[in-house]
Every structure is written in C-alpha cells, then in structure tokens.
Amino acid sequence: VEKAKPGQIDFMFHLTGIVGLGAFAFMIYAIVYLQIPESNKEVWIHLIGICEGIVLSIFGYFFGAAVRKNK
C-alpha cells in the first residue's frame, strides 16, 4: 500500500516498463536485421502486436493522465 502513494518509487513498476520497452526494441531490431523463417511469420506477426500493445500501455501510463493526476 505504501508503494501506491504518490511520490513513492516502485522498483517492479519501473522494471516491468523497462522489460516491456526492451522487448519492443528487440522486435524492431529483429524486423530490420534478422531473417524470420517463413514458417514462423504468422507467430512473429502476433508477437509484434502483443509487444506493441504492451508498449502503448506503458507509454499511455507514464505520459498519460493517470500519472499527472497523482503528482
């Protein structure tokens, strides 16, 4: 409960954001530089969509109204 109060730092919160953004950065790297086997194309497309949703959620929270309201 103490971590949820404004001004408190939650290590896992930030770690989750960093891991999510890191996964998305790897996806971008893989799209540009790696050759994905044809048999894995469909799974790869779904994985990109999932990571994109995670990144949108992270940025939406960090730069959205939820954080501004707590400050």
PDB file of N, H, CA, C and O in Angstrom:
ATOM      1  N   VAL A   1       0.828  -1.185   0.000  1.00  0.00           N
ATOM      2  CA  VAL A   1       0.000   0.000   0.000  1.00  0.00           C
ATOM      3  C   VAL A   1       0.871   1.247   0.000  1.00  0.00           C
ATOM      4  O   VAL A   1       0.534   2.242  -0.641  1.00  0.00           O
ATOM      5  N   GLU A   2       1.995   1.199   0.719  1.00  0.00           N
ATOM      6  H   GLU A   2       2.269   0.390   1.240  1.00  0.00           H
ATOM      7  CA  GLU A   2       2.881   2.368   0.782  1.00  0.00           C
ATOM      8  C   GLU A   2       3.440   2.723  -0.592  1.00  0.00           C
ATOM      9  O   GLU A   2       3.653   3.900  -0.885  1.00  0.00           O
ATOM     10  N   LYS A   3       3.679   1.725  -1.434  1.00  0.00           N
ATOM     11  H   LYS A   3       3.505   0.770  -1.196  1.00  0.00           H
ATOM     12  CA  LYS A   3       4.228   1.973  -2.764  1.00  0.00           C
ATOM     13  C   LYS A   3       3.231   2.694  -3.666  1.00  0.00           C
ATOM     14  O   LYS A   3       3.632   3.404  -4.587  1.00  0.00           O
ATOM     15  N   ALA A   4       1.948   2.519  -3.410  1.00  0.00           N
ATOM     16  H   ALA A   4       1.622   1.942  -2.661  1.00  0.00           H
ATOM     17  CA  ALA A   4       0.921   3.129  -4.254  1.00  0.00           C
ATOM     18  C   ALA A   4       0.731   4.614  -3.968  1.00  0.00           C
ATOM     19  O   ALA A   4       0.103   5.318  -4.758  1.00  0.00           O
ATOM     20  N   LYS A   5       1.266   5.100  -2.849  1.00  0.00           N
ATOM     21  H   LYS A   5       1.777   4.528  -2.207  1.00  0.00           H
ATOM     22  CA  LYS A   5       1.117   6.518  -2.526  1.00  0.00           C
ATOM     23  C   LYS A   5       1.964   7.365  -3.470  1.00  0.00           C
ATOM     24  O   LYS A   5       3.043   6.940  -3.882  1.00  0.00           O
ATOM     25  N   PRO A   6       1.489   8.552  -3.815  1.00  0.00           N
ATOM     26  CA  PRO A   6       2.269   9.438  -4.691  1.00  0.00           C
ATOM     27  C   PRO A   6       3.628   9.770  -4.092  1.00  0.00           C
ATOM     28  O   PRO A   6       3.752  10.004  -2.890  1.00  0.00           O
ATOM     29  N   GLY A   7       4.638   9.786  -4.942  1.00  0.00           N
ATOM     30  H   GLY A   7       4.538   9.595  -5.919  1.00  0.00           H
ATOM     31  CA  GLY A   7       5.980  10.125  -4.507  1.00  0.00           C
ATOM     32  C   GLY A   7       6.835   8.917  -4.130  1.00  0.00           C
ATOM     33  O   GLY A   7       8.049   9.048  -3.977  1.00  0.00           O
ATOM     34  N   GLN A   8       6.225   7.751  -3.979  1.00  0.00           N
ATOM     35  H   GLN A   8       5.239   7.644  -4.104  1.00  0.00           H
ATOM     36  CA  GLN A   8       6.969   6.543  -3.641  1.00  0.00           C
ATOM     37  C   GLN A   8       7.479   5.878  -4.913  1.00  0.00           C
ATOM     38  O   GLN A   8       6.814   5.922  -5.948  1.00  0.00           O
ATOM     39  N   ILE A   9       8.657   5.263  -4.840  1.00  0.00           N
ATOM     40  H   ILE A   9       9.198   5.227  -3.999  1.00  0.00           H
ATOM     41  CA  ILE A   9       9.245   4.593  -6.000  1.00  0.00           C
ATOM     42  C   ILE A   9       8.986   3.096  -5.898  1.00  0.00           C
ATOM     43  O   ILE A   9       9.294   2.473  -4.882  1.00  0.00           O
ATOM     44  N   ASP A  10       8.425   2.530  -6.946  1.00  0.00           N
ATOM     45  H   ASP A  10       8.175   3.037  -7.771  1.00  0.00           H
ATOM     46  CA  ASP A  10       8.151   1.098  -7.011  1.00  0.00           C
ATOM     47  C   ASP A  10       9.114   0.477  -8.009  1.00  0.00           C
ATOM     48  O   ASP A  10       8.980   0.690  -9.215  1.00  0.00           O
ATOM     49  N   PHE A  11      10.079  -0.286  -7.523  1.00  0.00           N
ATOM     50  H   PHE A  11      10.187  -0.459  -6.544  1.00  0.00           H
ATOM     51  CA  PHE A  11      11.109  -0.883  -8.371  1.00  0.00           C
ATOM     52  C   PHE A  11      10.513  -1.807  -9.429  1.00  0.00           C
ATOM     53  O   PHE A  11      10.917  -1.747 -10.590  1.00  0.00           O
ATOM     54  N   MET A  12       9.563  -2.659  -9.053  1.00  0.00           N
ATOM     55  H   MET A  12       9.235  -2.709  -8.110  1.00  0.00           H
ATOM     56  CA  MET A  12       8.976  -3.601 -10.010  1.00  0.00           C
ATOM     57  C   MET A  12       8.194  -2.874 -11.104  1.00  0.00           C
ATOM     58  O   MET A  12       8.163  -3.325 -12.249  1.00  0.00           O
ATOM     59  N   PHE A  13       7.579  -1.778 -10.765  1.00  0.00           N
ATOM     60  H   PHE A  13       7.604  -1.411  -9.835  1.00  0.00           H
ATOM     61  CA  PHE A  13       6.844  -0.975 -11.745  1.00  0.00           C
ATOM     62  C   PHE A  13       7.790  -0.505 -12.846  1.00  0.00           C
ATOM     63  O   PHE A  13       7.493  -0.635 -14.034  1.00  0.00           O
ATOM     64  N   HIS A  14       8.927   0.038 -12.437  1.00  0.00           N
ATOM     65  H   HIS A  14       9.168   0.143 -11.473  1.00  0.00           H
ATOM     66  CA  HIS A  14       9.892   0.531 -13.409  1.00  0.00           C
ATOM     67  C   HIS A  14      10.564  -0.619 -14.161  1.00  0.00           C
ATOM     68  O   HIS A  14      10.824  -0.503 -15.359  1.00  0.00           O
ATOM     69  N   LEU A  15      10.843  -1.714 -13.480  1.00  0.00           N
ATOM     70  H   LEU A  15      10.632  -1.809 -12.507  1.00  0.00           H
ATOM     71  CA  LEU A  15      11.456  -2.871 -14.128  1.00  0.00           C
ATOM     72  C   LEU A  15      10.534  -3.455 -15.199  1.00  0.00           C
ATOM     73  O   LEU A  15      10.991  -3.834 -16.277  1.00  0.00           O
ATOM     74  N   THR A  16       9.248  -3.526 -14.902  1.00  0.00           N
ATOM     75  H   THR A  16       8.876  -3.218 -14.026  1.00  0.00           H
ATOM     76  CA  THR A  16       8.281  -4.024 -15.878  1.00  0.00           C
ATOM     77  C   THR A  16       8.253  -3.126 -17.111  1.00  0.00           C
ATOM     78  O   THR A  16       8.195  -3.624 -18.235  1.00  0.00           O
ATOM     79  N   GLY A  17       8.293  -1.829 -16.917  1.00  0.00           N
ATOM     80  H   GLY A  17       8.340  -1.424 -16.003  1.00  0.00           H
ATOM     81  CA  GLY A  17       8.320  -0.891 -18.042  1.00  0.00           C
ATOM     82  C   GLY A  17       9.575  -1.042 -18.872  1.00  0.00           C
ATOM     83  O   GLY A  17       9.517  -1.009 -20.101  1.00  0.00           O
ATOM     84  N   ILE A  18      10.716  -1.209 -18.212  1.00  0.00           N
ATOM     85  H   ILE A  18      10.764  -1.236 -17.213  1.00  0.00           H
ATOM     86  CA  ILE A  18      11.981  -1.357 -18.930  1.00  0.00           C
ATOM     87  C   ILE A  18      11.998  -2.651 -19.729  1.00  0.00           C
ATOM     88  O   ILE A  18      12.443  -2.661 -20.877  1.00  0.00           O
ATOM     89  N   VAL A  19      11.521  -3.742 -19.141  1.00  0.00           N
ATOM     90  H   VAL A  19      11.160  -3.735 -18.209  1.00  0.00           H
ATOM     91  CA  VAL A  19      11.490  -5.024 -19.852  1.00  0.00           C
ATOM     92  C   VAL A  19      10.549  -4.946 -21.059  1.00  0.00           C
ATOM     93  O   VAL A  19      10.876  -5.447 -22.135  1.00  0.00           O
ATOM     94  N   GLY A  20       9.392  -4.324 -20.883  1.00  0.00           N
ATOM     95  H   GLY A  20       9.127  -3.917 -20.009  1.00  0.00           H
ATOM     96  CA  GLY A  20       8.449  -4.181 -21.995  1.00  0.00           C
ATOM     97  C   GLY A  20       9.021  -3.364 -23.135  1.00  0.00           C
ATOM     98  O   GLY A  20       8.874  -3.726 -24.303  1.00  0.00           O
ATOM     99  N   LEU A  21       9.670  -2.263 -22.801  1.00  0.00           N
ATOM    100  H   LEU A  21       9.789  -1.969 -21.853  1.00  0.00           H
ATOM    101  CA  LEU A  21      10.273  -1.427 -23.838  1.00  0.00           C
ATOM    102  C   LEU A  21      11.473  -2.128 -24.477  1.00  0.00           C
ATOM    103  O   LEU A  21      11.715  -1.983 -25.675  1.00  0.00           O
ATOM    104  N   GLY A  22      12.213  -2.877 -23.684  1.00  0.00           N
ATOM    105  H   GLY A  22      12.016  -2.995 -22.711  1.00  0.00           H
ATOM    106  CA  GLY A  22      13.343  -3.634 -24.227  1.00  0.00           C
ATOM    107  C   GLY A  22      12.884  -4.708 -25.207  1.00  0.00           C
ATOM    108  O   GLY A  22      13.517  -4.921 -26.241  1.00  0.00           O
ATOM    109  N   ALA A  23      11.784  -5.382 -24.883  1.00  0.00           N
ATOM    110  H   ALA A  23      11.270  -5.208 -24.043  1.00  0.00           H
ATOM    111  CA  ALA A  23      11.236  -6.388 -25.788  1.00  0.00           C
ATOM    112  C   ALA A  23      10.798  -5.750 -27.103  1.00  0.00           C
ATOM    113  O   ALA A  23      11.012  -6.315 -28.176  1.00  0.00           O
ATOM    114  N   PHE A  24      10.190  -4.580 -27.016  1.00  0.00           N
ATOM    115  H   PHE A  24      10.016  -4.121 -26.145  1.00  0.00           H
ATOM    116  CA  PHE A  24       9.773  -3.890 -28.235  1.00  0.00           C
ATOM    117  C   PHE A  24      10.973  -3.439 -29.054  1.00  0.00           C
ATOM    118  O   PHE A  24      10.955  -3.517 -30.282  1.00  0.00           O
ATOM    119  N   ALA A  25      12.018  -2.966 -28.376  1.00  0.00           N
ATOM    120  H   ALA A  25      12.033  -2.903 -27.378  1.00  0.00           H
ATOM    121  CA  ALA A  25      13.233  -2.560 -29.087  1.00  0.00           C
ATOM    122  C   ALA A  25      13.861  -3.761 -29.801  1.00  0.00           C
ATOM    123  O   ALA A  25      14.348  -3.630 -30.924  1.00  0.00           O
ATOM    124  N   PHE A  26      13.852  -4.923 -29.155  1.00  0.00           N
ATOM    125  H   PHE A  26      13.456  -5.030 -28.242  1.00  0.00           H
ATOM    126  CA  PHE A  26      14.370  -6.122 -29.813  1.00  0.00           C
ATOM    127  C   PHE A  26      13.528  -6.481 -31.025  1.00  0.00           C
ATOM    128  O   PHE A  26      14.065  -6.896 -32.051  1.00  0.00           O
ATOM    129  N   MET A  27      12.216  -6.326 -30.918  1.00  0.00           N
ATOM    130  H   MET A  27      11.779  -5.989 -30.084  1.00  0.00           H
ATOM    131  CA  MET A  27      11.341  -6.623 -32.060  1.00  0.00           C
ATOM    132  C   MET A  27      11.688  -5.725 -33.247  1.00  0.00           C
ATOM    133  O   MET A  27      11.749  -6.194 -34.383  1.00  0.00           O
ATOM    134  N   ILE A  28      11.910  -4.455 -32.992  1.00  0.00           N
ATOM    135  H   ILE A  28      11.860  -4.074 -32.069  1.00  0.00           H
ATOM    136  CA  ILE A  28      12.269  -3.539 -34.071  1.00  0.00           C
ATOM    137  C   ILE A  28      13.602  -3.954 -34.685  1.00  0.00           C
ATOM    138  O   ILE A  28      13.748  -3.970 -35.907  1.00  0.00           O
ATOM    139  N   TYR A  29      14.569  -4.287 -33.838  1.00  0.00           N
ATOM    140  H   TYR A  29      14.450  -4.274 -32.845  1.00  0.00           H
ATOM    141  CA  TYR A  29      15.867  -4.757 -34.326  1.00  0.00           C
ATOM    142  C   TYR A  29      15.696  -6.001 -35.199  1.00  0.00           C
ATOM    143  O   TYR A  29      16.276  -6.096 -36.281  1.00  0.00           O
ATOM    144  N   ALA A  30      14.898  -6.949 -34.721  1.00  0.00           N
ATOM    145  H   ALA A  30      14.427  -6.872 -33.842  1.00  0.00           H
ATOM    146  CA  ALA A  30      14.700  -8.198 -35.456  1.00  0.00           C
ATOM    147  C   ALA A  30      13.999  -7.967 -36.787  1.00  0.00           C
ATOM    148  O   ALA A  30      14.335  -8.611 -37.782  1.00  0.00           O
ATOM    149  N   ILE A  31      13.039  -7.065 -36.819  1.00  0.00           N
ATOM    150  H   ILE A  31      12.766  -6.542 -36.011  1.00  0.00           H
ATOM    151  CA  ILE A  31      12.337  -6.759 -38.068  1.00  0.00           C
ATOM    152  C   ILE A  31      13.309  -6.207 -39.101  1.00  0.00           C
ATOM    153  O   ILE A  31      13.236  -6.549 -40.281  1.00  0.00           O
ATOM    154  N   VAL A  32      14.218  -5.354 -38.649  1.00  0.00           N
ATOM    155  H   VAL A  32      14.278  -5.076 -37.690  1.00  0.00           H
ATOM    156  CA  VAL A  32      15.130  -4.685 -39.573  1.00  0.00           C
ATOM    157  C   VAL A  32      16.293  -5.586 -39.990  1.00  0.00           C
ATOM    158  O   VAL A  32      16.661  -5.608 -41.165  1.00  0.00           O
ATOM    159  N   TYR A  33      16.879  -6.331 -39.042  1.00  0.00           N
ATOM    160  H   TYR A  33      16.581  -6.314 -38.088  1.00  0.00           H
ATOM    161  CA  TYR A  33      18.145  -7.000 -39.316  1.00  0.00           C
ATOM    162  C   TYR A  33      18.096  -8.532 -39.418  1.00  0.00           C
ATOM    163  O   TYR A  33      19.009  -9.121 -39.998  1.00  0.00           O
ATOM    164  N   LEU A  34      17.078  -9.190 -38.885  1.00  0.00           N
ATOM    165  H   LEU A  34      16.337  -8.711 -38.414  1.00  0.00           H
ATOM    166  CA  LEU A  34      17.056 -10.649 -38.882  1.00  0.00           C
ATOM    167  C   LEU A  34      16.113 -11.196 -39.949  1.00  0.00           C
ATOM    168  O   LEU A  34      15.100 -10.576 -40.273  1.00  0.00           O
ATOM    169  N   GLN A  35      16.451 -12.336 -40.480  1.00  0.00           N
ATOM    170  H   GLN A  35      17.274 -12.839 -40.217  1.00  0.00           H
ATOM    171  CA  GLN A  35      15.600 -13.026 -41.445  1.00  0.00           C
ATOM    172  C   GLN A  35      14.722 -14.013 -40.677  1.00  0.00           C
ATOM    173  O   GLN A  35      15.226 -14.977 -40.100  1.00  0.00           O
ATOM    174  N   ILE A  36      13.424 -13.777 -40.671  1.00  0.00           N
ATOM    175  H   ILE A  36      13.015 -12.994 -41.140  1.00  0.00           H
ATOM    176  CA  ILE A  36      12.486 -14.640 -39.964  1.00  0.00           C
ATOM    177  C   ILE A  36      12.080 -15.769 -40.907  1.00  0.00           C
ATOM    178  O   ILE A  36      11.684 -15.508 -42.043  1.00  0.00           O
ATOM    179  N   PRO A  37      12.174 -17.032 -40.450  1.00  0.00           N
ATOM    180  CA  PRO A  37      11.765 -18.154 -41.306  1.00  0.00           C
ATOM    181  C   PRO A  37      10.287 -18.044 -41.705  1.00  0.00           C
ATOM    182  O   PRO A  37       9.456 -17.578 -40.926  1.00  0.00           O
ATOM    183  N   GLU A  38       9.987 -18.468 -42.892  1.00  0.00           N
ATOM    184  H   GLU A  38      10.663 -18.846 -43.525  1.00  0.00           H
ATOM    185  CA  GLU A  38       8.622 -18.367 -43.425  1.00  0.00           C
ATOM    186  C   GLU A  38       7.621 -19.119 -42.541  1.00  0.00           C
ATOM    187  O   GLU A  38       6.471 -18.697 -42.416  1.00  0.00           O
ATOM    188  N   SER A  39       8.046 -20.223 -41.932  1.00  0.00           N
ATOM    189  H   SER A  39       8.979 -20.566 -42.034  1.00  0.00           H
ATOM    190  CA  SER A  39       7.134 -20.998 -41.080  1.00  0.00           C
ATOM    191  C   SER A  39       6.781 -20.262 -39.791  1.00  0.00           C
ATOM    192  O   SER A  39       5.795 -20.611 -39.141  1.00  0.00           O
ATOM    193  N   ASN A  40       7.555 -19.262 -39.409  1.00  0.00           N
ATOM    194  H   ASN A  40       8.356 -18.978 -39.937  1.00  0.00           H
ATOM    195  CA  ASN A  40       7.302 -18.520 -38.173  1.00  0.00           C
ATOM    196  C   ASN A  40       6.710 -17.134 -38.400  1.00  0.00           C
ATOM    197  O   ASN A  40       6.531 -16.379 -37.444  1.00  0.00           O
ATOM    198  N   LYS A  41       6.406 -16.790 -39.630  1.00  0.00           N
ATOM    199  H   LYS A  41       6.551 -17.402 -40.407  1.00  0.00           H
ATOM    200  CA  LYS A  41       5.917 -15.440 -39.937  1.00  0.00           C
ATOM    201  C   LYS A  41       4.626 -15.107 -39.190  1.00  0.00           C
ATOM    202  O   LYS A  41       4.496 -14.013 -38.639  1.00  0.00           O
ATOM    203  N   GLU A  42       3.673 -16.036 -39.165  1.00  0.00           N
ATOM    204  H   GLU A  42       3.779 -16.925 -39.612  1.00  0.00           H
ATOM    205  CA  GLU A  42       2.383 -15.780 -38.519  1.00  0.00           C
ATOM    206  C   GLU A  42       2.552 -15.556 -37.014  1.00  0.00           C
ATOM    207  O   GLU A  42       1.959 -14.633 -36.456  1.00  0.00           O
ATOM    208  N   VAL A  43       3.340 -16.379 -36.370  1.00  0.00           N
ATOM    209  H   VAL A  43       3.821 -17.130 -36.824  1.00  0.00           H
ATOM    210  CA  VAL A  43       3.593 -16.225 -34.932  1.00  0.00           C
ATOM    211  C   VAL A  43       4.313 -14.910 -34.676  1.00  0.00           C
ATOM    212  O   VAL A  43       4.017 -14.214 -33.704  1.00  0.00           O
ATOM    213  N   TRP A  44       5.251 -14.572 -35.539  1.00  0.00           N
ATOM    214  H   TRP A  44       5.492 -15.137 -36.328  1.00  0.00           H
ATOM    215  CA  TRP A  44       6.026 -13.337 -35.396  1.00  0.00           C
ATOM    216  C   TRP A  44       5.121 -12.108 -35.473  1.00  0.00           C
ATOM    217  O   TRP A  44       5.294 -11.157 -34.711  1.00  0.00           O
ATOM    218  N   ILE A  45       4.172 -12.129 -36.380  1.00  0.00           N
ATOM    219  H   ILE A  45       4.031 -12.902 -36.999  1.00  0.00           H
ATOM    220  CA  ILE A  45       3.240 -11.010 -36.526  1.00  0.00           C
ATOM    221  C   ILE A  45       2.400 -10.843 -35.264  1.00  0.00           C
ATOM    222  O   ILE A  45       2.173  -9.718 -34.819  1.00  0.00           O
ATOM    223  N   HIS A  46       1.938 -11.942 -34.688  1.00  0.00           N
ATOM    224  H   HIS A  46       2.122 -12.856 -35.050  1.00  0.00           H
ATOM    225  CA  HIS A  46       1.164 -11.870 -33.444  1.00  0.00           C
ATOM    226  C   HIS A  46       2.026 -11.360 -32.286  1.00  0.00           C
ATOM    227  O   HIS A  46       1.560 -10.569 -31.466  1.00  0.00           O
ATOM    228  N   LEU A  47       3.261 -11.805 -32.221  1.00  0.00           N
ATOM    229  H   LEU A  47       3.640 -12.448 -32.887  1.00  0.00           H
ATOM    230  CA  LEU A  47       4.171 -11.370 -31.168  1.00  0.00           C
ATOM    231  C   LEU A  47       4.450  -9.872 -31.255  1.00  0.00           C
ATOM    232  O   LEU A  47       4.531  -9.189 -30.234  1.00  0.00           O
ATOM    233  N   ILE A  48       4.593  -9.374 -32.461  1.00  0.00           N
ATOM    234  H   ILE A  48       4.527  -9.928 -33.290  1.00  0.00           H
ATOM    235  CA  ILE A  48       4.789  -7.935 -32.648  1.00  0.00           C
ATOM    236  C   ILE A  48       3.564  -7.160 -32.145  1.00  0.00           C
ATOM    237  O   ILE A  48       3.708  -6.129 -31.489  1.00  0.00           O
ATOM    238  N   GLY A  49       2.387  -7.647 -32.444  1.00  0.00           N
ATOM    239  H   GLY A  49       2.270  -8.485 -32.977  1.00  0.00           H
ATOM    240  CA  GLY A  49       1.162  -6.987 -31.992  1.00  0.00           C
ATOM    241  C   GLY A  49       1.036  -6.972 -30.477  1.00  0.00           C
ATOM    242  O   GLY A  49       0.611  -5.973 -29.896  1.00  0.00           O
ATOM    243  N   ILE A  50       1.405  -8.072 -29.839  1.00  0.00           N
ATOM    244  H   ILE A  50       1.750  -8.883 -30.311  1.00  0.00           H
ATOM    245  CA  ILE A  50       1.356  -8.136 -28.383  1.00  0.00           C
ATOM    246  C   ILE A  50       2.334  -7.139 -27.774  1.00  0.00           C
ATOM    247  O   ILE A  50       1.980  -6.404 -26.853  1.00  0.00           O
ATOM    248  N   CYS A  51       3.559  -7.113 -28.285  1.00  0.00           N
ATOM    249  H   CYS A  51       3.847  -7.711 -29.033  1.00  0.00           H
ATOM    250  CA  CYS A  51       4.567  -6.173 -27.770  1.00  0.00           C
ATOM    251  C   CYS A  51       4.147  -4.726 -28.024  1.00  0.00           C
ATOM    252  O   CYS A  51       4.395  -3.853 -27.192  1.00  0.00           O
ATOM    253  N   GLU A  52       3.523  -4.472 -29.150  1.00  0.00           N
ATOM    254  H   GLU A  52       3.321  -5.181 -29.826  1.00  0.00           H
ATOM    255  CA  GLU A  52       3.049  -3.118 -29.441  1.00  0.00           C
ATOM    256  C   GLU A  52       1.993  -2.694 -28.420  1.00  0.00           C
ATOM    257  O   GLU A  52       2.001  -1.553 -27.957  1.00  0.00           O
ATOM    258  N   GLY A  53       1.094  -3.598 -28.072  1.00  0.00           N
ATOM    259  H   GLY A  53       1.088  -4.525 -28.448  1.00  0.00           H
ATOM    260  CA  GLY A  53       0.084  -3.294 -27.058  1.00  0.00           C
ATOM    261  C   GLY A  53       0.701  -3.001 -25.705  1.00  0.00           C
ATOM    262  O   GLY A  53       0.256  -2.096 -24.999  1.00  0.00           O
ATOM    263  N   ILE A  54       1.725  -3.764 -25.338  1.00  0.00           N
ATOM    264  H   ILE A  54       2.086  -4.500 -25.911  1.00  0.00           H
ATOM    265  CA  ILE A  54       2.416  -3.543 -24.069  1.00  0.00           C
ATOM    266  C   ILE A  54       3.064  -2.168 -24.061  1.00  0.00           C
ATOM    267  O   ILE A  54       2.946  -1.428 -23.084  1.00  0.00           O
ATOM    268  N   VAL A  55       3.745  -1.826 -25.141  1.00  0.00           N
ATOM    269  H   VAL A  55       3.841  -2.427 -25.934  1.00  0.00           H
ATOM    270  CA  VAL A  55       4.432  -0.530 -25.220  1.00  0.00           C
ATOM    271  C   VAL A  55       3.427   0.616 -25.175  1.00  0.00           C
ATOM    272  O   VAL A  55       3.666   1.623 -24.508  1.00  0.00           O
ATOM    273  N   LEU A  56       2.325   0.473 -25.866  1.00  0.00           N
ATOM    274  H   LEU A  56       2.131  -0.345 -26.407  1.00  0.00           H
ATOM    275  CA  LEU A  56       1.299   1.523 -25.829  1.00  0.00           C
ATOM    276  C   LEU A  56       0.752   1.706 -24.421  1.00  0.00           C
ATOM    277  O   LEU A  56       0.491   2.832 -23.997  1.00  0.00           O
ATOM    278  N   SER A  57       0.579   0.612 -23.698  1.00  0.00           N
ATOM    279  H   SER A  57       0.791  -0.302 -24.042  1.00  0.00           H
ATOM    280  CA  SER A  57       0.097   0.702 -22.321  1.00  0.00           C
ATOM    281  C   SER A  57       1.116   1.395 -21.424  1.00  0.00           C
ATOM    282  O   SER A  57       0.753   2.229 -20.595  1.00  0.00           O
ATOM    283  N   ILE A  58       2.387   1.050 -21.593  1.00  0.00           N
ATOM    284  H   ILE A  58       2.682   0.372 -22.267  1.00  0.00           H
ATOM    285  CA  ILE A  58       3.443   1.654 -20.780  1.00  0.00           C
ATOM    286  C   ILE A  58       3.510   3.152 -21.036  1.00  0.00           C
ATOM    287  O   ILE A  58       3.499   3.941 -20.092  1.00  0.00           O
ATOM    288  N   PHE A  59       3.580   3.555 -22.309  1.00  0.00           N
ATOM    289  H   PHE A  59       3.589   2.914 -23.076  1.00  0.00           H
ATOM    290  CA  PHE A  59       3.650   4.978 -22.622  1.00  0.00           C
ATOM    291  C   PHE A  59       2.369   5.691 -22.225  1.00  0.00           C
ATOM    292  O   PHE A  59       2.414   6.830 -21.760  1.00  0.00           O
ATOM    293  N   GLY A  60       1.239   5.044 -22.401  1.00  0.00           N
ATOM    294  H   GLY A  60       1.203   4.119 -22.779  1.00  0.00           H
ATOM    295  CA  GLY A  60      -0.025   5.652 -22.003  1.00  0.00           C
ATOM    296  C   GLY A  60      -0.077   5.947 -20.521  1.00  0.00           C
ATOM    297  O   GLY A  60      -0.632   6.963 -20.105  1.00  0.00           O
ATOM    298  N   TYR A  61       0.498   5.066 -19.723  1.00  0.00           N
ATOM    299  H   TYR A  61       0.950   4.240 -20.062  1.00  0.00           H
ATOM    300  CA  TYR A  61       0.501   5.317 -18.293  1.00  0.00           C
ATOM    301  C   TYR A  61       1.533   6.374 -17.916  1.00  0.00           C
ATOM    302  O   TYR A  61       1.211   7.332 -17.213  1.00  0.00           O
ATOM    303  N   PHE A  62       2.767   6.207 -18.376  1.00  0.00           N
ATOM    304  H   PHE A  62       3.029   5.429 -18.947  1.00  0.00           H
ATOM    305  CA  PHE A  62       3.841   7.111 -17.974  1.00  0.00           C
ATOM    306  C   PHE A  62       3.596   8.548 -18.434  1.00  0.00           C
ATOM    307  O   PHE A  62       3.939   9.490 -17.720  1.00  0.00           O
ATOM    308  N   PHE A  63       3.013   8.726 -19.608  1.00  0.00           N
ATOM    309  H   PHE A  63       2.735   7.961 -20.189  1.00  0.00           H
ATOM    310  CA  PHE A  63       2.810  10.068 -20.130  1.00  0.00           C
ATOM    311  C   PHE A  63       1.345  10.475 -20.154  1.00  0.00           C
ATOM    312  O   PHE A  63       1.001  11.546 -20.653  1.00  0.00           O
ATOM    313  N   GLY A  64       0.489   9.628 -19.619  1.00  0.00           N
ATOM    314  H   GLY A  64       0.768   8.757 -19.214  1.00  0.00           H
ATOM    315  CA  GLY A  64      -0.940   9.897 -19.649  1.00  0.00           C
ATOM    316  C   GLY A  64      -1.452  10.615 -18.416  1.00  0.00           C
ATOM    317  O   GLY A  64      -0.679  11.092 -17.584  1.00  0.00           O
ATOM    318  N   ALA A  65      -2.751  10.682 -18.318  1.00  0.00           N
ATOM    319  H   ALA A  65      -3.378  10.295 -18.994  1.00  0.00           H
ATOM    320  CA  ALA A  65      -3.403  11.432 -17.246  1.00  0.00           C
ATOM    321  C   ALA A  65      -3.300  10.734 -15.893  1.00  0.00           C
ATOM    322  O   ALA A  65      -3.393  11.405 -14.865  1.00  0.00           O
ATOM    323  N   ALA A  66      -3.110   9.413 -15.850  1.00  0.00           N
ATOM    324  H   ALA A  66      -3.035   8.868 -16.684  1.00  0.00           H
ATOM    325  CA  ALA A  66      -3.064   8.699 -14.576  1.00  0.00           C
ATOM    326  C   ALA A  66      -1.902   9.161 -13.715  1.00  0.00           C
ATOM    327  O   ALA A  66      -2.069   9.336 -12.507  1.00  0.00           O
ATOM    328  N   VAL A  67      -0.738   9.363 -14.298  1.00  0.00           N
ATOM    329  H   VAL A  67      -0.603   9.221 -15.278  1.00  0.00           H
ATOM    330  CA  VAL A  67       0.417   9.802 -13.537  1.00  0.00           C
ATOM    331  C   VAL A  67       0.297  11.278 -13.204  1.00  0.00           C
ATOM    332  O   VAL A  67       0.635  11.682 -12.092  1.00  0.00           O
ATOM    333  N   ARG A  68      -0.166  12.077 -14.117  1.00  0.00           N
ATOM    334  H   ARG A  68      -0.441  11.749 -15.021  1.00  0.00           H
ATOM    335  CA  ARG A  68      -0.300  13.523 -13.860  1.00  0.00           C
ATOM    336  C   ARG A  68      -1.289  13.781 -12.724  1.00  0.00           C
ATOM    337  O   ARG A  68      -1.123  14.731 -11.959  1.00  0.00           O
ATOM    338  N   LYS A  69      -2.306  12.946 -12.615  1.00  0.00           N
ATOM    339  H   LYS A  69      -2.440  12.174 -13.236  1.00  0.00           H
ATOM    340  CA  LYS A  69      -3.306  13.124 -11.567  1.00  0.00           C
ATOM    341  C   LYS A  69      -2.701  12.842 -10.183  1.00  0.00           C
ATOM    342  O   LYS A  69      -3.113  13.448  -9.193  1.00  0.00           O
ATOM    343  N   ASN A  70      -1.721  11.917 -10.112  1.00  0.00           N
ATOM    344  H   ASN A  70      -1.387  11.425 -10.915  1.00  0.00           H
ATOM    345  CA  ASN A  70      -1.107  11.565  -8.832  1.00  0.00           C
ATOM    346  C   ASN A  70      -0.014  12.532  -8.405  1.00  0.00           C
ATOM    347  O   ASN A  70       0.408  12.490  -7.249  1.00  0.00           O
ATOM    348  N   LYS A  71       0.457  13.396  -9.285  1.00  0.00           N
ATOM    349  H   LYS A  71       0.114  13.430 -10.223  1.00  0.00           H
ATOM    350  CA  LYS A  71       1.546  14.313  -8.932  1.00  0.00           C
ATOM    351  C   LYS A  71       1.045  15.548  -8.248  1.00  0.00           C
ATOM    352  O   LYS A  71       1.838  16.418  -7.887  1.00  0.00           O
TER     353      LYS A  71
END
